[in-house]
């Protein structure tokens, strides 16, 4: 994993942001390794990990929901906000495959052509923040953390967090 992190950092130095982000996601792909996840284990792990960090507002990008409208309408897609520090969490989506199994949502883009893997997991690094939503119906805020703002330590924390999640929830 350290060589992959170095590759991400090298692309950042070259200001090749898209490739750096795709390489970051390729690291998650290596960790996930097409694992099926057990719903009961997901709920148990999430409950345990959530208690370790302050509460935060869970914001979701509507564009992902629109792109996956069929899964949303059939109630087979749901988002998970997995905290790994007081300041950051990973946001990704799980798809119901067969009761009681789930898998992590993958997607692709035209820029993926440069990589071996054409589809990568959709995992966003987000800043954990508490927003007072009292009296508000909607909010326009993007709390995603760009690859430009991610350093070696933050990349390592993300991968360690996902590895623990996969180890604790796989079948």
DSSP file (Angstrom, degrees, kcal/mol; ACC not computed):
  #  RESIDUE AA STRUCTURE BP1 BP2  ACC     N-H-->O    O-->H-N    N-H-->O    O-->H-N    TCO  KAPPA ALPHA  PHI   PSI    X-CA   Y-CA   Z-CA
    1    1 A X     >        0   0    0      0, 0.0     4,-2.3     0, 0.0     5,-0.2   0.000 360.0 360.0 360.0 -31.0    0.0    0.0    0.0
    2    2 A X  H  >  +     0   0    0      1,-0.2     4,-2.2     2,-0.2     5,-0.1   0.860 360.0  52.4 -64.9 -33.4    2.9    2.4    0.7
    3    3 A X  H  > S+     0   0    0      2,-0.2     4,-1.9     1,-0.2    -1,-0.2   0.870 109.1  50.3 -69.1 -34.3    4.0    2.2   -3.0
    4    4 A X  H  > S+     0   0    0      2,-0.2     4,-2.3     1,-0.2    -2,-0.2   0.908 109.3  50.6 -67.2 -41.8    0.5    3.1   -4.1
    5    5 A X  H  X S+     0   0    0     -4,-2.3     4,-2.6     1,-0.2    -2,-0.2   0.911 109.4  51.5 -61.3 -41.9    0.4    6.1   -1.6
    6    6 A X  H  X S+     0   0    0     -4,-2.2     4,-2.4     1,-0.2    -1,-0.2   0.886 108.3  51.9 -62.5 -37.9    3.8    7.2   -3.1
    7    7 A X  H  X S+     0   0    0     -4,-1.9     4,-2.1     2,-0.2    -2,-0.2   0.903 109.4  49.6 -64.5 -40.8    2.3    7.0   -6.6
    8    8 A X  H  X S+     0   0    0     -4,-2.3     4,-2.0     1,-0.2    -2,-0.2   0.943 112.5  47.3 -61.0 -47.6   -0.7    9.2   -5.5
    9    9 A X  H  X S+     0   0    0     -4,-2.6     4,-2.3     1,-0.2    -2,-0.2   0.867 109.4  54.0 -64.0 -37.0    1.7   11.7   -4.0
   10   10 A X  H  X S+     0   0    0     -4,-2.4     4,-1.6     2,-0.2    -1,-0.2   0.909 109.0  48.2 -63.9 -41.8    3.9   11.7   -7.1
   11   11 A X  H  <>S+     0   0    0     -4,-2.1     5,-2.8     1,-0.2    -2,-0.2   0.861 109.3  53.9 -66.9 -34.6    0.8   12.5   -9.3
   12   12 A X  H ><5S+     0   0    0     -4,-2.0     3,-1.6     3,-0.2    -2,-0.2   0.922 105.7  52.6 -63.3 -43.1   -0.1   15.3   -6.9
   13   13 A X  H 3<5S+     0   0    0     -4,-2.3    -1,-0.2     1,-0.3    -2,-0.2   0.866 109.4  49.4 -59.8 -36.0    3.3   16.8   -7.2
   14   14 A X  T 3<5S-     0   0    0     -4,-1.6    -1,-0.3    -5,-0.1    -2,-0.2   0.461 115.0-121.6 -80.4  -0.7    2.8   16.7  -11.0
   15   15 A X  T < 5 +     0   0    0     -3,-1.6     2,-1.2    -4,-0.2    -3,-0.2   0.786  66.0 143.2  62.0  29.9   -0.5   18.4  -10.5
   16   16 A X     >< +     0   0    0     -5,-2.8     4,-2.2     1,-0.2    -1,-0.2  -0.670  20.1 169.6 -95.9  77.2   -2.2   15.5  -12.2
   17   17 A X  H  >  +     0   0    0     -2,-1.2     4,-2.6     1,-0.2     5,-0.2   0.868  67.7  51.8 -64.3 -42.4   -5.3   15.6   -9.9
   18   18 A X  H  > S+     0   0    0      1,-0.2     4,-2.4     2,-0.2    -1,-0.2   0.934 112.8  44.6 -63.0 -46.0   -7.6   13.2  -11.7
   19   19 A X  H  > S+     0   0    0      2,-0.2     4,-2.5     1,-0.2    -1,-0.2   0.893 112.1  53.3 -66.5 -37.8   -5.0   10.5  -11.9
   20   20 A X  H  X S+     0   0    0     -4,-2.2     4,-2.1     2,-0.2    -2,-0.2   0.924 111.0  46.7 -60.7 -44.1   -4.0   11.0   -8.3
   21   21 A X  H  X S+     0   0    0     -4,-2.6     4,-2.2     2,-0.2    -2,-0.2   0.900 111.8  50.7 -65.7 -40.4   -7.7   10.6   -7.3
   22   22 A X  H  X S+     0   0    0     -4,-2.4     4,-2.0     1,-0.2    -1,-0.2   0.892 110.1  49.7 -65.0 -38.7   -8.1    7.5   -9.4
   23   23 A X  H  X S+     0   0    0     -4,-2.5     4,-1.5     2,-0.2    -1,-0.2   0.884 107.6  54.6 -66.2 -37.5   -5.0    6.0   -7.9
   24   24 A X  H  X S+     0   0    0     -4,-2.1     4,-1.1     1,-0.2     3,-0.3   0.931 110.5  46.1 -58.7 -45.1   -6.4    6.8   -4.4
   25   25 A X  H  X S+     0   0    0     -4,-2.2     4,-2.1     1,-0.2    96,-0.4   0.839 104.8  61.0 -67.5 -33.0   -9.5    4.9   -5.3
   26   26 A X  H  X S+     0   0    0     -4,-2.0     4,-1.9     1,-0.2    -1,-0.2   0.844  99.7  57.3 -62.1 -32.3   -7.5    2.0   -6.8
   27   27 A X  H  X S+     0   0    0     -4,-1.5     4,-1.5    -3,-0.3    -1,-0.2   0.900 106.4  47.8 -63.3 -40.9   -6.0    1.6   -3.3
   28   28 A X  H  X S+     0   0    0     -4,-1.1     4,-3.1     1,-0.2     5,-0.2   0.880 107.1  57.5 -65.8 -37.2   -9.5    1.1   -1.9
   29   29 A X  H  X S+     0   0    0     -4,-2.1     4,-2.7     1,-0.2     5,-0.2   0.909 104.9  51.1 -59.2 -42.3  -10.2   -1.4   -4.7
   30   30 A X  H  < S+     0   0    0     -4,-1.9    -1,-0.2     1,-0.2    -2,-0.2   0.888 113.6  44.9 -61.5 -39.2   -7.2   -3.4   -3.5
   31   31 A X  H  < S+     0   0    0     -4,-1.5    -2,-0.2     1,-0.2    -1,-0.2   0.927 115.2  45.6 -70.9 -45.9   -8.6   -3.4    0.0
   32   32 A X  H >< S-     0   0    0     -4,-3.1     3,-1.9    -5,-0.1    -2,-0.2   0.917  77.4-177.9 -67.7 -44.3  -12.2   -4.2   -0.9
   33   33 A X  T 3< S-     0   0    0     -4,-2.7    -3,-0.1     1,-0.3    -4,-0.1   0.839  71.3 -63.7  49.3  43.0  -11.2   -7.0   -3.3
   34   34 A X  T 3  S+     0   0    0     -5,-0.2    -1,-0.3     1,-0.2     2,-0.1   0.746  85.4 172.1  56.6  27.7  -14.9   -7.6   -4.4
   35   35 A X    <   -     0   0    0     -3,-1.9     2,-0.4     1,-0.1    69,-0.4  -0.419  31.3-134.4 -68.6 139.3  -15.8   -8.7   -0.8
   36   36 A X        -     0   0    0     -2,-0.1   135,-1.8    67,-0.1     2,-0.4  -0.791  24.9-146.2 -86.5 138.5  -19.4   -9.4    0.0
   37   37 A X  E     -AB 102 170A   0     65,-3.4    65,-2.8    -2,-0.4     2,-0.5  -0.865   8.1-125.2-113.3 142.7  -20.2   -7.7    3.3
   38   38 A X  E  >  -A  101   0A   0    131,-3.2     4,-2.2    -2,-0.4     3,-0.3  -0.745  12.7-143.1 -90.7 126.5  -22.7   -9.0    5.9
   39   39 A X  H  > S+     0   0    0     61,-2.9     4,-2.5    -2,-0.5     5,-0.2   0.879  99.3  52.0 -56.7 -44.6  -25.4   -6.5    6.9
   40   40 A X  H  > S+     0   0    0     60,-0.3     4,-2.0     1,-0.2    -1,-0.2   0.888 111.2  47.9 -62.3 -38.2  -25.5   -7.5   10.6
   41   41 A X  H  > S+     0   0    0     -3,-0.3     4,-2.8   128,-0.2     5,-0.2   0.865 109.5  53.7 -69.3 -36.4  -21.7   -7.0   10.8
   42   42 A X  H  X S+     0   0    0     -4,-2.2     4,-2.9   127,-0.2     5,-0.2   0.954 111.2  45.2 -61.4 -50.0  -21.9   -3.6    9.1
   43   43 A X  H  X S+     0   0    0     -4,-2.5     4,-2.1     1,-0.2    -2,-0.2   0.898 115.1  47.9 -62.0 -41.5  -24.5   -2.4   11.6
   44   44 A X  H  X S+     0   0    0     -4,-2.0     4,-2.0    -5,-0.2    -1,-0.2   0.934 114.9  44.3 -64.9 -47.3  -22.5   -3.7   14.5
   45   45 A X  H  X S+     0   0    0     -4,-2.8     4,-2.8     1,-0.2     5,-0.3   0.924 113.5  50.8 -64.5 -44.8  -19.2   -2.3   13.4
   46   46 A X  H  X S+     0   0    0     -4,-2.9     4,-2.5    -5,-0.2    -1,-0.2   0.900 109.1  51.4 -61.3 -41.2  -20.8    1.1   12.5
   47   47 A X  H  X S+     0   0    0     -4,-2.1     4,-1.1    -5,-0.2    -1,-0.2   0.917 113.2  45.3 -61.2 -43.8  -22.4    1.3   15.9
   48   48 A X  H  < S+     0   0    0     -4,-2.0     4,-0.4     1,-0.2     3,-0.2   0.931 116.4  43.6 -66.1 -46.7  -19.1    0.6   17.6
   49   49 A X  H >< S+     0   0    0     -4,-2.8     3,-1.2     1,-0.2     4,-0.3   0.857 108.0  58.8 -71.6 -34.9  -17.0    3.0   15.5
   50   50 A X  H >< S+     0   0    0     -4,-2.5     3,-1.2    -5,-0.3    -1,-0.2   0.839  98.1  60.1 -64.0 -33.3  -19.6    5.8   15.6
   51   51 A X  T 3< S+     0   0    0     -4,-1.1    -1,-0.3     1,-0.2    -2,-0.2   0.701  96.5  62.9 -67.4 -18.7  -19.5    6.0   19.4
   52   52 A X  T <  S+     0   0    0     -3,-1.2     2,-0.3    -4,-0.4    -1,-0.2   0.589 103.1  50.6 -83.6 -11.0  -15.7    6.8   19.3
   53   53 A X  S <  S-     0   0    0     -3,-1.2    33,-0.1    -4,-0.3     3,-0.1  -0.884  92.3 -91.3-129.9 156.5  -16.1   10.1   17.5
   54   54 A X        -     0   0    0     -2,-0.3    31,-0.1     1,-0.1    -2,-0.1  -0.256  52.6 -94.9 -62.2 152.4  -18.2   13.3   17.9
   55   55 A X        -     0   0    0     -4,-0.1     2,-0.3    73,-0.0    -1,-0.1  -0.355  48.4-177.4 -63.6 148.0  -21.6   13.5   16.1
   56   56 A X        -     0   0    0     -3,-0.1     2,-0.4    74,-0.1    74,-0.3  -0.971  33.5 -95.1-145.1 159.9  -21.5   15.1   12.6
   57   57 A X        -     0   0    0     72,-3.0     2,-0.9    -2,-0.3    72,-0.4  -0.625  35.6-138.8 -77.9 128.9  -24.0   16.1    9.9
   58   58 A X        -     0   0    0     -2,-0.4     2,-0.3    70,-0.1    -1,-0.1  -0.785  24.2-174.4 -96.3 102.0  -24.2   13.4    7.3
   59   59 A X        -     0   0    0     -2,-0.9     2,-0.4    84,-0.0    83,-0.0  -0.755   4.5-162.4 -97.6 142.2  -24.4   15.1    3.9
   60   60 A X        -     0   0    0     -2,-0.3     2,-0.4    19,-0.0    -2,-0.0  -0.976  22.0-118.4-128.0 139.0  -24.9   13.1    0.7
   61   61 A X     >  -     0   0    0     -2,-0.4     4,-1.0     1,-0.2     3,-0.5  -0.611  14.9-153.1 -75.5 124.2  -24.3   14.2   -2.9
   62   62 A X  H  > S+     0   0    0     -2,-0.4     4,-2.4     1,-0.2     5,-0.2   0.762  89.1  69.8 -70.3 -23.4  -27.5   14.1   -4.9
   63   63 A X  H  > S+     0   0    0      1,-0.2     4,-2.3     2,-0.2    -1,-0.2   0.886  98.4  49.4 -63.3 -37.3  -25.6   13.5   -8.2
   64   64 A X  H  > S+     0   0    0     -3,-0.5     4,-1.3     2,-0.2    -1,-0.2   0.904 110.9  50.1 -66.3 -40.3  -24.7    9.9   -7.0
   65   65 A X  H  < S+     0   0    0     -4,-1.0     7,-0.3     1,-0.2    -2,-0.2   0.891 111.2  48.7 -65.5 -38.9  -28.3    9.2   -6.1
   66   66 A X  H >< S+     0   0    0     -4,-2.4     3,-1.3     1,-0.2    -2,-0.2   0.910 109.1  52.6 -66.7 -42.3  -29.5   10.5   -9.5
   67   67 A X  H 3< S+     0   0    0     -4,-2.3    -1,-0.2     1,-0.3    -2,-0.2   0.790 117.4  39.1 -63.1 -27.2  -26.9    8.4  -11.3
   68   68 A X  T >X S+     0   0    0     -4,-1.3     4,-2.1     1,-0.2     3,-0.5  -0.197  74.3 140.7-116.3  39.7  -28.2    5.3   -9.4
   69   69 A X  H <>  +     0   0    0     -3,-1.3     4,-3.2     1,-0.2     5,-0.2   0.849  68.4  55.8 -53.3 -42.3  -31.9    6.1   -9.5
   70   70 A X  H 3> S+     0   0    0      1,-0.2     4,-1.8     2,-0.2    -1,-0.2   0.903 109.4  46.1 -61.0 -41.7  -32.9    2.5  -10.1
   71   71 A X  H <4>S+     0   0    0     -3,-0.5     5,-3.0     2,-0.2     6,-0.8   0.879 114.2  48.7 -68.1 -36.7  -31.1    1.3   -7.0
   72   72 A X  H ><5S+     0   0    0     -4,-2.1     3,-1.6    -7,-0.3    -2,-0.2   0.944 111.4  48.7 -66.6 -48.1  -32.5    4.2   -4.9
   73   73 A X  H 3<5S+     0   0    0     -4,-3.2    -2,-0.2     1,-0.3    -1,-0.2   0.842 112.4  48.0 -63.2 -33.6  -36.1    3.5   -6.1
   74   74 A X  T 3<5S-     0   0    0     -4,-1.8    -1,-0.3    -5,-0.2    -2,-0.2   0.367 112.7-122.9 -87.2   6.5  -35.8   -0.2   -5.4
   75   75 A X  T < 5S+     0   0    0     -3,-1.6    -3,-0.2     1,-0.1    -2,-0.1   0.856  78.2 121.3  55.5  40.7  -34.4    0.7   -1.9
   76   76 A X      < +     0   0    0     -5,-3.0    20,-2.9    -6,-0.1     2,-0.4   0.395  56.4  70.3-108.6  -0.3  -31.2   -1.2   -2.6
   77   77 A X  E     +C   95   0A   0     -6,-0.8     2,-0.3    18,-0.2    18,-0.2  -0.967  53.5 163.4-123.0 131.1  -28.7    1.6   -2.2
   78   78 A X  E     -C   94   0A   0     16,-2.2    16,-3.0    -2,-0.4     2,-0.2  -0.998  30.5-121.0-146.0 149.8  -27.8    3.4    1.0
   79   79 A X  E     -C   93   0A   0     -2,-0.3     2,-0.4    14,-0.2    14,-0.2  -0.551  17.7-159.3 -88.6 150.6  -24.9    5.7    2.1
   80   80 A X  E     -C   92   0A   0     12,-3.3    12,-2.2    -2,-0.2     2,-0.7  -0.998   5.6-159.5-130.3 129.7  -22.5    5.0    4.9
   81   81 A X  E     -C   91   0A   0     -2,-0.4     2,-0.8    10,-0.2    10,-0.2  -0.914  14.9-169.0-108.9 103.0  -20.5    7.7    6.7
   82   82 A X  E     -C   90   0A   0      8,-3.3     8,-2.7    -2,-0.7     2,-0.1  -0.825   8.4-150.8-102.0 104.6  -17.6    6.0    8.3
   83   83 A X  E     +C   89   0A   0     -2,-0.8     6,-0.3     6,-0.3     3,-0.1  -0.439  24.6 168.1 -73.4 145.8  -15.7    8.2   10.8
   84   84 A X        +     0   0    0      4,-1.9     2,-0.3     1,-0.4     5,-0.2   0.372  69.4  10.9-133.3  -2.9  -12.0    7.5   11.3
   85   85 A X  S    S-     0   0    0      3,-1.4    -1,-0.4   -31,-0.1   -32,-0.0  -0.945  84.3 -95.5-157.5 174.9  -11.0   10.7   13.2
   86   86 A X  S    S+     0   0    0     -2,-0.3     3,-0.0     1,-0.2   -33,-0.0   0.758 123.8  37.5 -67.1 -22.8  -12.6   13.7   14.9
   87   87 A X  S    S+     0   0    0      1,-0.1    41,-3.1    40,-0.1     2,-0.3   0.688 115.8  40.9-102.7 -22.6  -12.2   15.7   11.6
   88   88 A X  E     + D   0 127A   0     39,-0.3    -4,-1.9    37,-0.0    -3,-1.4  -0.905  48.1 175.9-135.5 154.7  -12.8   13.2    8.8
   89   89 A X  E     -CD  83 126A   0     37,-2.4    37,-2.9    -2,-0.3     2,-0.4  -0.978  29.7-118.0-147.7 160.3  -14.9   10.4    7.6
   90   90 A X  E     -CD  82 125A   0     -8,-2.7    -8,-3.3    -2,-0.3     2,-0.5  -0.846  24.1-159.1 -97.0 135.2  -15.3    8.2    4.5
   91   91 A X  E     +CD  81 124A   0     33,-2.8    33,-2.8    -2,-0.4     2,-0.3  -0.973  27.0 144.0-117.1 124.8  -18.6    8.4    2.7
   92   92 A X  E     -CD  80 123A   0    -12,-2.2   -12,-3.3    -2,-0.5     2,-0.4  -0.931  40.3-112.2-149.8 172.2  -19.5    5.6    0.4
   93   93 A X  E     -C   79   0A   0     29,-0.6    12,-2.7    -2,-0.3     2,-0.4  -0.869  16.5-152.4-116.3 144.9  -22.6    3.6   -0.8
   94   94 A X  E     -CE  78 104A   0    -16,-3.0   -16,-2.2    -2,-0.4     2,-0.5  -0.904   8.6-149.9-112.8 143.4  -23.6    0.0   -0.2
   95   95 A X  E     -CE  77 103A   0      8,-3.1     8,-1.7    -2,-0.4     2,-0.5  -0.950  17.5-126.7-114.0 129.3  -25.8   -2.0   -2.5
   96   96 A X  E     + E   0 102A   0    -20,-2.9     6,-0.2    -2,-0.5     3,-0.1  -0.629  37.0 166.5 -68.6 123.7  -28.1   -4.8   -1.3
   97   97 A X        -     0   0    0      4,-2.4     2,-0.4    -2,-0.5    -1,-0.2   0.815  65.0 -12.2-103.3 -67.4  -27.1   -7.8   -3.4
   98   98 A X  S >  S-     0   0    0      3,-0.5     3,-5.7     0, 0.0    -1,-0.4  -0.997 100.4 -63.5-133.4 138.8  -28.7  -10.8   -1.7
   99   99 A X  T 3  S+     0   0    0     -2,-0.4     3,-0.1     1,-0.4   -61,-0.0  -0.409 124.2   7.4 -55.8 131.5  -30.2  -10.8    1.8
  100  100 A X  T 3  S+     0   0    0    -63,-0.1   -61,-2.9    -2,-0.1    -1,-0.4  -0.636 112.6  92.5-104.6  42.4  -28.2  -10.2    4.0
  101  101 A X  E <   -A   38   0A   0     -3,-5.7    -4,-2.4   -63,-0.2    -3,-0.5  -0.732  43.3-178.0-104.8 147.3  -25.2   -9.3    1.8
  102  102 A X  E     -AE  37  96A   0    -65,-2.8   -65,-3.4    -2,-0.3     2,-0.3  -0.903   8.1-160.3-131.6 162.9  -24.0   -6.0    0.5
  103  103 A X  E     - E   0  95A   0     -8,-1.7    -8,-3.1    -2,-0.3     2,-0.3  -0.960  31.3 -99.0-138.2 160.1  -21.2   -4.7   -1.7
  104  104 A X  E     - E   0  94A   0    -69,-0.4   -10,-0.2    -2,-0.3     2,-0.2  -0.590  44.2-105.8 -81.3 137.7  -19.7   -1.3   -2.1
  105  105 A X        -     0   0    0    -12,-2.7    17,-2.6    -2,-0.3     2,-0.3  -0.414  36.7-167.0 -65.8 131.0  -20.8    0.8   -5.0
  106  106 A X  E     +G  121   0B   0     15,-0.3     2,-0.3    -2,-0.2    15,-0.3  -0.870   9.7 172.6-112.5 150.5  -18.4    1.0   -7.9
  107  107 A X  E     -G  120   0B   0     13,-2.7    13,-2.8    -2,-0.3     2,-0.3  -0.926  14.4-145.7-146.5 176.1  -18.5    3.5  -10.8
  108  108 A X        -     0   0    0     -2,-0.3     2,-0.3    11,-0.2    11,-0.1  -0.887   7.2-167.6-139.2 167.7  -16.4    4.5  -13.8
  109  109 A X    >   -     0   0    0      9,-0.5     3,-1.7    -2,-0.3     4,-0.2  -0.942  42.9 -96.9-149.8 170.4  -15.6    7.5  -15.8
  110  110 A X  G >  S+     0   0    0     -2,-0.3     3,-1.0     1,-0.3    -1,-0.0   0.766 118.9  62.7 -64.7 -24.3  -13.8    8.3  -19.1
  111  111 A X  G >  S+     0   0    0      1,-0.2     3,-1.1     2,-0.1    -1,-0.3   0.597  82.8  79.7 -76.6  -9.5  -10.6    9.1  -17.2
  112  112 A X  G X   +     0   0    0     -3,-1.7     3,-2.0     1,-0.2    -1,-0.2   0.590  66.6  90.3 -72.4  -8.4  -10.4    5.5  -15.9
  113  113 A X  G <  S+     0   0    0     -3,-1.0    -1,-0.2     1,-0.3    -2,-0.1   0.743  78.0  61.9 -61.0 -23.3   -8.9    4.4  -19.3
  114  114 A X  G <  S+     0   0    0     -3,-1.1    -1,-0.3     4,-0.1     2,-0.3   0.583  98.5  70.7 -78.5  -9.4   -5.4    5.1  -18.0
  115  115 A X  S <  S-     0   0    0     -3,-2.0   -92,-0.0     2,-0.2   -96,-0.0  -0.705  82.0-126.1-109.8 158.5   -5.8    2.5  -15.3
  116  116 A X  S    S+     0   0    0     -2,-0.3     2,-0.6     1,-0.1    -1,-0.1   0.933 100.7  62.8 -63.0 -46.5   -6.0   -1.3  -15.3
  117  117 A X        -     0   0    0      1,-0.2    -2,-0.2    -3,-0.0    -1,-0.1  -0.723  66.0-168.5 -86.2 121.4   -9.2   -1.3  -13.4
  118  118 A X  S    S+     0   0    0     -2,-0.6    -9,-0.5     1,-0.1     2,-0.4   0.731  74.8  49.1 -84.1 -22.8  -12.0    0.5  -15.3
  119  119 A X        -     0   0    0    -11,-0.1     2,-0.3    -7,-0.1   -11,-0.2  -0.956  69.4-175.8-117.8 138.4  -14.4    0.7  -12.4
  120  120 A X  E     -G  107   0B   0    -13,-2.8   -13,-2.7    -2,-0.4   -94,-0.1  -0.916  34.6 -91.7-129.8 154.9  -13.4    1.9   -9.0
  121  121 A X  E     -G  106   0B   0    -96,-0.4     2,-1.2    -2,-0.3   -15,-0.3  -0.375  36.0-123.8 -65.4 143.9  -15.2    2.2   -5.7
  122  122 A X        +     0   0    0    -17,-2.6   -29,-0.6   -29,-0.2     2,-0.4  -0.756  50.4 154.3 -90.7  96.2  -17.0    5.5   -5.1
  123  123 A X  E     -D   92   0A   0     -2,-1.2     2,-0.4   -31,-0.1   -31,-0.2  -0.987  22.5-166.1-130.2 122.3  -15.4    6.6   -1.8
  124  124 A X  E     -D   91   0A   0    -33,-2.8   -33,-2.8    -2,-0.4     2,-0.5  -0.876  17.5-137.0-110.3 139.0  -15.2   10.2   -0.8
  125  125 A X  E     -D   90   0A   0     -2,-0.4    20,-3.0    20,-0.4     2,-0.4  -0.829  33.4-175.1 -87.5 128.6  -13.2   11.7    2.0
  126  126 A X  E     -DF  89 144A   0    -37,-2.9   -37,-2.4    -2,-0.5     2,-0.4  -0.949  28.6-117.1-129.9 147.9  -15.3   14.2    3.8
  127  127 A X  E     -D   88   0A   0     16,-3.0     2,-0.6    -2,-0.4   -39,-0.3  -0.678  32.1-129.2 -79.0 131.3  -14.7   16.7    6.6
  128  128 A X        +     0   0    0    -41,-3.1     2,-0.3    -2,-0.4   -70,-0.1  -0.736  42.4 158.1 -84.8 120.9  -16.9   15.9    9.6
  129  129 A X        -     0   0    0     -2,-0.6   -72,-3.0   -72,-0.4     2,-0.6  -0.988  40.1-127.3-144.0 151.7  -18.8   18.9   10.8
  130  130 A X        -     0   0    0     -2,-0.3     2,-0.5   -74,-0.3   -74,-0.1  -0.892  28.1-171.3-101.6 121.5  -21.8   19.6   12.8
  131  131 A X        -     0   0    0     -2,-0.6     2,-0.9     2,-0.0    -2,-0.0  -0.947  24.9-128.5-117.5 131.2  -24.4   21.9   11.0
  132  132 A X        +     0   0    0     -2,-0.5    -2,-0.0     1,-0.2   -75,-0.0  -0.688  29.2 176.1 -77.6 109.3  -27.4   23.3   12.7
  133  133 A X    >   +     0   0    0     -2,-0.9     3,-2.4     2,-0.1    -1,-0.2   0.300  26.0 140.5 -98.0   7.5  -30.2   22.4   10.3
  134  134 A X  T 3  S+     0   0    0      1,-0.3     3,-0.1     3,-0.0    -2,-0.1  -0.309  78.7   2.5 -58.0 124.4  -33.0   23.8   12.4
  135  135 A X  T 3  S+     0   0    0      1,-0.2     2,-0.4    -2,-0.1    -1,-0.3   0.529 106.6 114.6  78.8   5.9  -35.6   25.5   10.2
  136  136 A X    <   -     0   0    0     -3,-2.4    -1,-0.2     1,-0.1     3,-0.1  -0.913  44.7-170.7-113.4 136.2  -33.8   24.6    7.0
  137  137 A X  S    S+     0   0    0     -2,-0.4     2,-0.3     1,-0.2    -1,-0.1   0.853  76.1   8.0 -87.5 -41.0  -35.2   22.2    4.4
  138  138 A X        -     0   0    0      2,-0.0     2,-0.4     0, 0.0    -1,-0.2  -0.905  62.4-155.5-137.1 164.6  -32.0   21.9    2.3
  139  139 A X        -     0   0    0     -2,-0.3     2,-0.7    -3,-0.1    -6,-0.0  -0.998  10.1-147.6-142.9 141.2  -28.4   23.0    2.4
  140  140 A X        +     0   0    0     -2,-0.4     2,-0.3     2,-0.0    -2,-0.0  -0.898  46.0 131.3-110.1 101.7  -25.8   23.6   -0.2
  141  141 A X        -     0   0    0     -2,-0.7     2,-0.7     0, 0.0    -2,-0.1  -0.973  42.0-153.8-152.5 133.7  -22.5   22.6    1.2
  142  142 A X        +     0   0    0     -2,-0.3    -2,-0.0     1,-0.1   -81,-0.0  -0.913  17.1 171.5-111.9 105.6  -19.7   20.5   -0.2
  143  143 A X        +     0   0    0     -2,-0.7   -16,-3.0     2,-0.1    -1,-0.1   0.193  34.7 127.8 -99.8  16.8  -17.7   19.0    2.6
  144  144 A X  B     -F  126   0A   0    -18,-0.2     2,-0.6     1,-0.1   -18,-0.3  -0.416  57.4-132.2 -68.6 149.2  -15.6   16.7    0.3
  145  145 A X        -     0   0    0    -20,-3.0   -20,-0.4    -2,-0.1    -2,-0.1  -0.926  21.8-131.8-107.5 116.9  -11.8   16.9    0.7
  146  146 A X    >   -     0   0    0     -2,-0.6     3,-1.7     1,-0.1     4,-0.2  -0.206  19.0-116.1 -63.6 152.9  -10.0   17.2   -2.6
  147  147 A X  G >  S+     0   0    0      1,-0.3     3,-1.4     2,-0.2    -1,-0.1   0.781 115.4  68.9 -58.9 -26.3   -7.1   15.0   -3.4
  148  148 A X  G 3  S+     0   0    0      1,-0.2    -1,-0.3  -133,-0.0    -2,-0.0   0.774 101.0  46.3 -63.4 -25.2   -5.1   18.3   -3.4
  149  149 A X  G <  S+     0   0    0     -3,-1.7     2,-0.5     2,-0.1    -1,-0.2   0.289  92.2  99.0-101.1   7.7   -5.6   18.6    0.4
  150  150 A X    <   -     0   0    0     -3,-1.4     2,-0.2    -4,-0.2    -3,-0.0  -0.851  51.1-171.5-104.2 127.6   -4.7   15.0    1.2
  151  151 A X     >  -     0   0    0     -2,-0.5     4,-2.4     1,-0.0     5,-0.2  -0.465  42.6 -88.2-105.3-178.5   -1.2   14.2    2.5
  152  152 A X  H  > S+     0   0    0      1,-0.2     4,-2.5     2,-0.2     5,-0.2   0.902 125.5  50.6 -57.5 -45.5    0.5   10.8    3.2
  153  153 A X  H  > S+     0   0    0      1,-0.2     4,-2.3     2,-0.2    -1,-0.2   0.906 110.9  48.2 -61.9 -43.2   -0.8   10.6    6.8
  154  154 A X  H  > S+     0   0    0      2,-0.2     4,-2.0     1,-0.2    -1,-0.2   0.880 111.1  50.7 -67.3 -38.6   -4.4   11.2    5.7
  155  155 A X  H  X S+     0   0    0     -4,-2.4     4,-2.3     2,-0.2    -2,-0.2   0.928 110.4  49.7 -62.6 -45.4   -4.2    8.6    2.9
  156  156 A X  H  X S+     0   0    0     -4,-2.5     4,-2.6     1,-0.2     5,-0.2   0.909 109.6  51.3 -60.4 -42.7   -2.8    6.1    5.3
  157  157 A X  H  X S+     0   0    0     -4,-2.3     4,-2.3     2,-0.2    -1,-0.2   0.895 109.4  50.6 -62.5 -40.3   -5.6    6.8    7.8
  158  158 A X  H  X S+     0   0    0     -4,-2.0     4,-2.4     2,-0.2    -2,-0.2   0.943 112.7  45.0 -62.4 -48.1   -8.3    6.3    5.1
  159  159 A X  H  X S+     0   0    0     -4,-2.3     4,-2.5     1,-0.2    -2,-0.2   0.894 113.1  50.3 -66.0 -40.0   -6.8    3.0    3.9
  160  160 A X  H  X S+     0   0    0     -4,-2.6     4,-2.3    -5,-0.2    -1,-0.2   0.912 110.6  50.6 -63.3 -41.6   -6.4    1.7    7.5
  161  161 A X  H  X S+     0   0    0     -4,-2.3     4,-2.1    -5,-0.2    -2,-0.2   0.927 112.6  45.2 -62.1 -46.0  -10.0    2.7    8.3
  162  162 A X  H  X S+     0   0    0     -4,-2.4     4,-2.9     2,-0.2     5,-0.2   0.892 110.7  54.2 -66.4 -38.8  -11.4    0.9    5.2
  163  163 A X  H  X S+     0   0    0     -4,-2.5     4,-2.7     1,-0.2    -2,-0.2   0.923 109.7  47.3 -61.2 -44.0   -9.2   -2.2    5.9
  164  164 A X  H  X S+     0   0    0     -4,-2.3     4,-2.0     2,-0.2    -1,-0.2   0.908 112.4  50.5 -62.4 -41.9  -10.7   -2.5    9.4
  165  165 A X  H  X S+     0   0    0     -4,-2.1     4,-1.4     2,-0.2    -2,-0.2   0.940 113.1  44.7 -62.3 -47.9  -14.2   -2.0    8.1
  166  166 A X  H  X S+     0   0    0     -4,-2.9     4,-2.0     1,-0.2     3,-0.4   0.930 113.3  50.4 -63.9 -45.7  -13.7   -4.8    5.4
  167  167 A X  H  < S+     0   0    0     -4,-2.7    -1,-0.2     1,-0.2    -2,-0.2   0.873 114.0  45.3 -59.2 -37.3  -12.1   -7.1    7.9
  168  168 A X  H  < S+     0   0    0     -4,-2.0    -1,-0.2    -5,-0.2    -2,-0.2   0.704 122.8  33.2 -80.3 -20.3  -14.9   -6.7   10.4
  169  169 A X  H  < S+     0   0    0     -4,-1.4  -131,-3.2    -3,-0.4  -127,-0.2   0.541  85.4 111.9-117.8  -8.6  -17.8   -7.0    8.0
  170  170 A X  B  <   B   37   0A   0     -4,-2.0  -133,-0.2  -133,-0.2  -135,-0.0  -0.240 360.0 360.0 -70.4 160.0  -16.8   -9.4    5.2
  171  171 A X              0   0    0   -135,-1.8    -1,-0.1  -130,-0.0  -134,-0.1   0.463 360.0 360.0 -79.3 360.0  -18.5  -12.8    4.9
